Amino acid sequence: MLIPFLIMLREGIEAALIVGIVASYLKQSGRAAWMSCVWVGVMLAVALSLFVGAGLQWISAEFPQKQQEMFEAAVGLVAVLVLTAMVFWMRQAAQSIRGVLMASVDQAFAANDSRGLALVGMVFFAVAREGLESVFFLLAVFQQSEGLGAPLGALLGIAVAAVVGWGIYSGGMRINLRRFFRWTGLFILFVAAGMLASALRALHEAGLWNHWQGVVFDVSQSLPMDGVLGTVLSGLFGYQAAPVWSEVVAYLVFLAVSILAFLRPSTRPRIVVAV
């Protein structure tokens, strides 16, 4: 439940930040009457994300066991790429996102004959990006989770993000977005490493990856996966009581490369993100 909550909180705040900046700029520039176009774009993006998620879930349910393992591995690998790209994109974009969005709004209004449609399209593509990222992440998590914990965590994360987004827009809440995205980015890289190891495990179960399958260690007696601590570590960091070499190597190499790149000082000037 914690992982989908934190990821959807971050994704939700990113989307809320985009909508909040656009809404604030429309208000400041005397274009508040066009806010209906912003909400149309948001609703269309949400509808597309739900449609894609439901479609992928329905398709995967029709697969036999081997194909389901292949599908789970594919979704997991896509989720790793999406989560990693999201972390590094926000690391750079947080420094200039306000200026980029304001320029996009001005460009949309430059099309006098179709300014409403252009504004809808701009918001739609910005929010749909966040929504489709969430779809692949949630599919990967739901395939590894049972019960209602993961869906409830995701919904709670979205709800809290909506409240935070409204607080930022209304001016009643101030958070250090740069610090927030930095710490959640580090957490997401650990989640992505666990998903990468799980994807390799699914590929092995599908018969497509059979290399380096020797067990590195086995602590199932002292720290079983069905115990409380084992369940928490598995959900947060992809813990396995008896991992094989390919999973351990993939996990450690991914973390080493991604964290070093993420912590590398940025050469761009630091700009405070505010709505």
C-alpha positions as CSV (number, residue, x, y, z in Angstrom):
1,M,0.0,0.0,0.0
2,L,2.8,2.4,0.8
3,I,4.5,2.2,-2.6
4,P,1.5,3.0,-4.7
5,F,0.6,5.7,-2.2
6,L,4.0,7.4,-2.5
7,I,4.3,7.0,-6.3
8,M,0.7,8.3,-6.9
9,L,1.3,11.1,-4.5
10,R,4.4,12.2,-6.5
11,E,2.7,11.7,-9.9
12,G,-0.4,13.5,-8.6
13,I,1.6,16.4,-7.4
14,E,3.4,16.6,-10.7
15,A,0.1,16.8,-12.5
16,A,-1.4,19.2,-10.0
17,L,1.7,21.4,-10.3
18,I,1.2,21.5,-14.1
19,V,-2.5,22.3,-13.8
20,G,-1.9,24.8,-11.0
21,I,0.7,26.7,-13.0
22,V,-1.5,26.9,-16.0
23,A,-4.5,28.0,-13.9
24,S,-2.5,30.6,-12.0
25,Y,-1.1,32.0,-15.3
26,L,-4.5,32.2,-16.9
27,K,-5.8,34.1,-13.8
28,Q,-2.8,36.5,-13.7
29,S,-3.1,37.2,-17.4
30,G,-6.8,37.9,-17.4
31,R,-7.8,34.7,-19.1
32,A,-9.6,33.0,-16.2
33,A,-12.6,32.5,-18.4
34,W,-10.7,29.8,-20.3
35,M,-10.3,27.6,-17.2
36,S,-13.1,25.3,-18.6
37,C,-10.7,24.3,-21.4
38,V,-8.1,23.3,-18.8
39,W,-10.6,21.0,-17.0
40,V,-11.7,19.5,-20.3
41,G,-8.0,18.7,-21.1
42,V,-7.6,17.1,-17.6
43,M,-10.7,15.0,-17.9
44,L,-9.8,13.7,-21.4
45,A,-6.3,12.8,-20.1
46,V,-7.8,10.9,-17.1
47,A,-10.2,9.1,-19.4
48,L,-7.4,8.1,-21.7
49,S,-5.3,6.7,-18.8
50,L,-8.3,4.7,-17.4
51,F,-9.1,3.3,-20.9
52,V,-5.5,2.2,-21.5
53,G,-5.2,0.7,-18.1
54,A,-8.4,-1.2,-18.3
55,G,-7.6,-2.4,-21.8
56,L,-4.2,-3.7,-20.8
57,Q,-5.6,-5.4,-17.7
58,W,-8.4,-7.1,-19.8
59,I,-5.9,-8.2,-22.5
60,S,-3.5,-9.7,-19.9
61,A,-6.3,-11.7,-18.2
62,E,-6.9,-13.6,-21.4
63,F,-3.3,-14.8,-21.6
64,P,-2.2,-18.4,-20.6
65,Q,0.3,-18.7,-17.8
66,K,3.5,-18.4,-19.9
67,Q,2.2,-15.4,-21.8
68,Q,1.1,-13.8,-18.5
69,E,4.6,-14.1,-17.2
70,M,5.9,-12.5,-20.4
71,F,3.4,-9.7,-20.1
72,E,4.3,-9.2,-16.5
73,A,7.9,-8.9,-17.4
74,A,7.2,-6.5,-20.2
75,V,5.1,-4.3,-18.0
76,G,7.7,-4.4,-15.3
77,L,10.5,-3.3,-17.7
78,V,8.4,-0.5,-19.1
79,A,7.6,0.6,-15.6
80,V,11.3,0.7,-14.8
81,L,12.0,2.8,-17.8
82,V,9.0,5.1,-17.1
83,L,9.8,5.6,-13.4
84,T,13.5,6.3,-14.1
85,A,12.7,8.7,-16.9
86,M,10.2,10.5,-14.7
87,V,12.7,10.9,-11.9
88,F,15.4,12.4,-14.2
89,W,12.9,14.5,-16.2
90,M,11.5,16.2,-13.1
91,R,15.0,16.7,-11.8
92,Q,15.7,18.9,-14.8
93,A,12.2,20.2,-15.5
94,A,11.5,21.4,-12.0
95,Q,14.0,24.2,-12.6
96,S,12.1,25.6,-15.6
97,I,8.7,24.0,-15.7
98,R,6.9,27.3,-14.9
99,G,8.4,29.2,-17.8
100,V,7.9,26.3,-20.2
101,L,4.2,26.0,-19.4
102,M,3.6,29.8,-19.5
103,A,5.2,29.9,-23.0
104,S,3.0,27.0,-24.0
105,V,-0.1,28.8,-22.9
106,D,0.9,31.9,-24.8
107,Q,1.5,29.8,-27.9
108,A,-1.9,28.2,-27.5
109,F,-3.6,31.7,-27.4
110,A,-1.5,32.8,-30.4
111,A,-3.8,30.6,-32.5
112,N,-6.8,33.0,-32.6
113,D,-9.1,30.7,-34.5
114,S,-8.6,27.7,-32.3
115,R,-7.2,28.9,-29.0
116,G,-9.7,26.9,-26.9
117,L,-8.8,23.7,-28.7
118,A,-5.1,24.5,-28.5
119,L,-5.3,25.0,-24.7
120,V,-7.2,21.8,-24.3
121,G,-4.6,19.9,-26.3
122,M,-1.7,21.5,-24.3
123,V,-3.2,20.5,-21.0
124,F,-4.3,17.1,-22.3
125,F,-0.8,16.0,-23.4
126,A,0.9,17.4,-20.3
127,V,-1.5,15.5,-17.9
128,A,-1.8,12.4,-20.1
129,R,1.9,11.9,-19.8
130,E,1.6,11.7,-16.0
131,G,-1.4,9.5,-16.3
132,L,0.1,7.0,-18.7
133,E,3.2,6.8,-16.5
134,S,1.0,5.9,-13.6
135,V,-0.8,3.2,-15.7
136,F,2.3,1.2,-16.3
137,F,3.5,1.6,-12.7
138,L,0.2,0.5,-11.2
139,L,-0.1,-2.5,-13.6
140,A,3.4,-3.6,-12.4
141,V,2.4,-3.2,-8.8
142,F,-1.0,-4.8,-9.0
143,Q,0.4,-7.9,-10.7
144,Q,2.7,-8.4,-7.7
145,S,0.1,-7.5,-5.0
146,E,-3.1,-9.2,-3.7
147,G,-6.1,-7.7,-2.0
148,L,-7.2,-4.0,-1.9
149,G,-4.1,-2.6,-0.3
150,A,-2.4,-1.4,-3.5
151,P,-5.6,0.1,-5.1
152,L,-6.5,1.9,-1.9
153,G,-3.0,3.2,-1.5
154,A,-3.0,4.6,-5.1
155,L,-6.4,6.3,-4.5
156,L,-5.2,7.8,-1.2
157,G,-2.1,9.1,-2.9
158,I,-4.1,10.8,-5.6
159,A,-6.5,12.3,-3.1
160,V,-3.7,13.7,-1.0
161,A,-2.0,15.1,-4.1
162,A,-5.2,16.8,-5.1
163,V,-5.4,18.5,-1.7
164,V,-1.7,19.5,-1.9
165,G,-2.2,20.8,-5.4
166,W,-5.1,22.9,-4.4
167,G,-3.2,24.2,-1.4
168,I,-0.3,25.2,-3.6
169,Y,-2.6,26.9,-6.1
170,S,-4.6,28.8,-3.5
171,G,-1.4,30.0,-1.8
172,G,-2.3,28.4,1.5
173,M,0.5,25.8,1.4
174,R,4.2,26.1,0.8
175,I,6.4,23.0,0.3
176,N,10.0,22.7,-0.9
177,L,9.3,21.0,-4.2
178,R,12.9,20.6,-5.1
179,R,13.6,18.7,-1.8
180,F,10.3,16.8,-2.2
181,F,11.2,15.6,-5.7
182,R,14.8,14.8,-4.7
183,W,13.9,12.5,-1.8
184,T,11.0,10.8,-3.6
185,G,13.2,10.4,-6.6
186,L,15.8,8.5,-4.6
187,F,13.0,6.3,-3.2
188,I,11.6,5.6,-6.7
189,L,15.0,4.5,-7.9
190,F,15.0,1.8,-5.2
191,V,11.5,0.8,-6.3
192,A,12.5,0.6,-9.9
193,A,15.5,-1.6,-9.0
194,G,13.2,-4.0,-7.3
195,M,10.9,-4.0,-10.3
196,L,13.8,-4.7,-12.6
197,A,14.7,-7.8,-10.5
198,S,11.1,-8.9,-10.5
199,A,10.9,-8.5,-14.3
200,L,14.0,-10.8,-14.7
201,R,12.3,-13.3,-12.4
202,A,9.2,-13.3,-14.6
203,L,11.3,-13.7,-17.7
204,H,12.9,-16.8,-16.1
205,E,9.5,-18.2,-15.2
206,A,8.4,-17.6,-18.8
207,G,11.5,-19.6,-20.0
208,L,13.1,-16.6,-21.7
209,W,16.0,-15.9,-19.2
210,N,17.9,-18.8,-17.7
211,H,21.3,-17.3,-17.0
212,W,22.9,-16.7,-13.6
213,Q,20.2,-18.6,-11.7
214,G,22.3,-19.8,-8.8
215,V,21.0,-18.7,-5.4
216,V,23.3,-16.0,-3.8
217,F,22.0,-16.5,-0.2
218,D,19.0,-17.9,1.5
219,V,17.6,-16.1,4.6
220,S,14.1,-17.5,4.4
221,Q,14.4,-19.0,7.8
222,S,15.5,-15.8,9.6
223,L,13.6,-13.3,7.4
224,P,10.8,-15.0,5.6
225,M,8.9,-13.1,2.9
226,D,5.6,-13.9,4.4
227,G,6.5,-12.3,7.7
228,V,5.7,-8.7,8.6
229,L,9.2,-7.3,8.0
230,G,9.8,-9.5,4.9
231,T,6.5,-8.3,3.4
232,V,7.4,-4.6,4.0
233,L,10.9,-5.0,2.6
234,S,9.5,-6.9,-0.4
235,G,6.9,-4.3,-1.1
236,L,9.3,-1.3,-0.7
237,F,12.6,-2.6,-2.1
238,G,11.8,-5.8,-4.0
239,Y,13.3,-8.0,-1.2
240,Q,13.7,-11.7,-2.0
241,A,14.6,-14.3,0.7
242,A,16.6,-16.4,-1.8
243,P,17.6,-14.2,-4.7
244,V,19.6,-15.5,-7.7
245,W,22.7,-13.9,-9.2
246,S,21.0,-12.2,-12.1
247,E,18.5,-10.4,-9.8
248,V,21.2,-9.3,-7.4
249,V,23.5,-8.0,-10.2
250,A,20.7,-6.2,-12.0
251,Y,19.5,-4.6,-8.8
252,L,22.9,-3.4,-7.6
253,V,24.1,-2.2,-11.0
254,F,20.9,-0.3,-11.7
255,L,21.1,1.4,-8.3
256,A,24.8,2.3,-8.6
257,V,24.4,3.8,-12.0
258,S,21.1,5.6,-11.5
259,I,21.9,7.0,-8.0
260,L,25.3,8.3,-9.1
261,A,23.6,10.0,-12.1
262,F,20.8,11.4,-10.0
263,L,23.0,12.8,-7.3
264,R,25.4,14.4,-9.8
265,P,25.3,18.2,-9.3
266,S,23.2,20.0,-11.9
267,T,25.0,22.6,-14.1
268,R,21.8,24.6,-14.5
269,P,21.0,27.5,-12.3
270,R,18.6,26.7,-9.5
271,I,15.2,28.2,-9.8
272,V,12.5,28.0,-7.1
273,V,9.3,26.4,-8.4
274,A,6.3,28.3,-7.1
275,V,2.7,28.6,-8.2
